[in-house]
């Protein structure tokens, strides 16, 4: 009897142990399921991954740009041939979906990002990758409202949810700041947006560019335009319809880029009949990079701000905030120069990086990363020649000297020298001696009571605005 009881106790104990083991196995299985990444891409395909992608090839420039924005770099092992931003993109291997898929398969990516166009135009390429066991994920936000869900899917696939949350919050804040200003404008500018020169096409009313116009405070006069095909953001229009509304068009914007491109301001100006368009007569014709307004990236906020500058320069290029500044930094000087000239911010295309470059190369400053708040002003001012740089650092917070300011003013205006030359006692201490002599001869910049220019002295915001006003009275 005791022996039987002993066996019963042993059996019960083993059952308990096996039950605990089963519970642990179940817990482990549940943990694996919880750790699984699962999304549905834009082809309706369910993508399941056990861990975030670590070897990514991106074959669409917007995907590439957004991956970098999420903080990825080493994880990106390949990009498309037309990718041009951020500058780090030039360090990546280039792949082409029109070429042999074996080149992609050979580098063993764990995810290849495409867009629907690639799937429809090169299905054999996509099938070859899928047959090789590679996750091919197709994403593309068709409308402005699809942008945030698209970013969240990218973040899930790469394990960058926290980074995405911050980027999205900053993005929404920037757009809200612009819209809070443009909402107060009663007399809004009426805009025609030329997406391509072909048949004077424009944009659909729900696309990224149309929303950029709206947030920037513009009224799209072609809001009734219909897409050239289902799902396209390009809309039909024609010359007759444009000229019928010629007197209503306050601003004419044409996008530029490799995918879709409108005309240049000069080409638009000389088109037959376009001299009747109000924007043409008033020289309100602008180009904007398609990557800033038509591409689903975080730089869309920059594109909206650029459009707002085109529509309302008296508000968005206003320099009065600098008037009471005792000293001006180099980053602020860059902003002043770009806004004073109403200069669109510089954006590179894929051809920009080809061939050897002399001097500064876009994105090359060690102390001005792409997320620097003055990045676009600094790059535009330097590449336009407004501000001088001699090495790989810009020193954005360094205070501006009179010598530096003289160079900027000279570059902003077509200044002619005068025959009567003032004596400048410390001219030998001036880096830009010839320019400074010319500006003083024109009474644009002045000397002290001892006839010294004081090239290393710092300048105030009021000084800069006064000197610009003097030059403008003489040469504008």
MOKABEL-V901442 format. One record per helix or strand of 3 or more residues. SS is the DSSP state (alpha for helix, beta for strand). FROM is the first residue (numbers start at 1). LEN is the number of residues. If there is no record, write none. Layout:
ss: (SS:SS)
from: (FROM:FROM)
len: (LEN:LEN)
This chain:
ss: (alpha:beta:beta:beta:alpha:beta:alpha:alpha:beta:alpha:alpha:beta:alpha:alpha:beta:alpha:beta:alpha:beta:alpha:alpha:beta:alpha:alpha:alpha:beta:alpha:alpha:alpha:alpha:alpha:alpha:alpha:alpha:alpha:alpha:alpha)
from: (2:37:46:56:61:76:87:102:111:116:123:135:144:161:189:198:201:208:218:239:246:251:265:274:278:285:290:300:313:320:330:350:375:402:427:433:461)
len: (34:4:4:3:9:4:5:5:4:6:9:4:15:22:6:3:3:8:3:6:3:6:5:3:4:5:4:12:4:3:11:4:9:11:3:9:15)
